[in-house]
Amino acid sequence: MVEKLNWLVWLILVILWNYGFPEATPLQDVFVAVILSLLFIIIKLMRSRYLHKITSRSKNKI
């Protein structure tokens, strides 16, 4: 579910970029899409590390 939500947010941001900056070149469009993708990958990694940290702490507590 979270993956679909992330993809939907990414898509909305790309669409907003395309309509907000119609004079942007195709290269700029691709650049922004790649930057947004990398940003969402980083967010996913940070979220998974945070969740891993929480679960490892809960295993240590008895």
Contact map, one row per residue, 1 for C-alpha under 8 A:
11111000000000000000000000000000000000000000000000000000000000
11111100000000000000000000000000000000000000000000000000000000
11111110000000000000000000000000000000000000000000000000000000
11111111000000000000000000000000000000000000000000000000000000
11111111100000000000000000000000000000000000000000000000000000
01111111110000000000000000000000000000010000000000000000000000
00111111111000000000000000000000000000000000000000000000000000
00011111111100000000000000000000000000000000000000000000000000
00001111111110000000000000000000000000000000000000000000000000
00000111111111000000000000000000000110010000000000000000000000
00000011111111100000000000000000000000000000000000000000000000
00000001111111110000000000000000000000000000000000000000000000
00000000111111111000000000000000000000000000000000000000000000
00000000011111111100000000000001100100000000000000000000000000
00000000001111111110000000000000000000000000000000000000000000
00000000000111111111000000000000000000000000000000000000000000
00000000000011111111100000001000000000000000000000000000000000
00000000000001111111110100001000000000000000000000000000000000
00000000000000111111110000000000000000000000000000000000000000
00000000000000011111110000000000000000000000000000000000000000
00000000000000001111111100000000000000000000000000000000000000
00000000000000000111111100000000000000000000000000000000000000
00000000000000000000111110000000000000000000000000000000000000
00000000000000000100111111011000000000000000000000000000000000
00000000000000000000001111111000000000000000000000000000000000
00000000000000000000000111111100000000000000000000000000000000
00000000000000000000000011111110000000000000000000000000000000
00000000000000000000000111111111000000000000000000000000000000
00000000000000001100000111111111100000000000000000000000000000
00000000000000000000000001111111110000000000000000000000000000
00000000000000000000000000111111111000000000000000000000000000
00000000000001000000000000011111111100000000000000000000000000
00000000000001000000000000001111111110000000000000000000000000
00000000000000000000000000000111111111000000000000000000000000
00000000000000000000000000000011111111100000000000000000000000
00000000010001000000000000000001111111110000000000000000000000
00000000010000000000000000000000111111111000000000000000000000
00000000000000000000000000000000011111111100000000000000000000
00000000000000000000000000000000001111111110000000000000000000
00000100010000000000000000000000000111111111000000000000000000
00000000000000000000000000000000000011111111100000000000000000
00000000000000000000000000000000000001111111110000000000000000
00000000000000000000000000000000000000111111111000000000000000
00000000000000000000000000000000000000011111111100000000000000
00000000000000000000000000000000000000001111111110000000000000
00000000000000000000000000000000000000000111111111000000000000
00000000000000000000000000000000000000000011111111100000000000
00000000000000000000000000000000000000000001111111110000000000
00000000000000000000000000000000000000000000111111111000000000
00000000000000000000000000000000000000000000011111111100000000
00000000000000000000000000000000000000000000001111111110000000
00000000000000000000000000000000000000000000000111111111000000
00000000000000000000000000000000000000000000000011111111100000
00000000000000000000000000000000000000000000000001111111110000
00000000000000000000000000000000000000000000000000111111111000
00000000000000000000000000000000000000000000000000011111111100
00000000000000000000000000000000000000000000000000001111111110
00000000000000000000000000000000000000000000000000000111111110
00000000000000000000000000000000000000000000000000000011111111
00000000000000000000000000000000000000000000000000000001111111
00000000000000000000000000000000000000000000000000000000111111
00000000000000000000000000000000000000000000000000000000001111
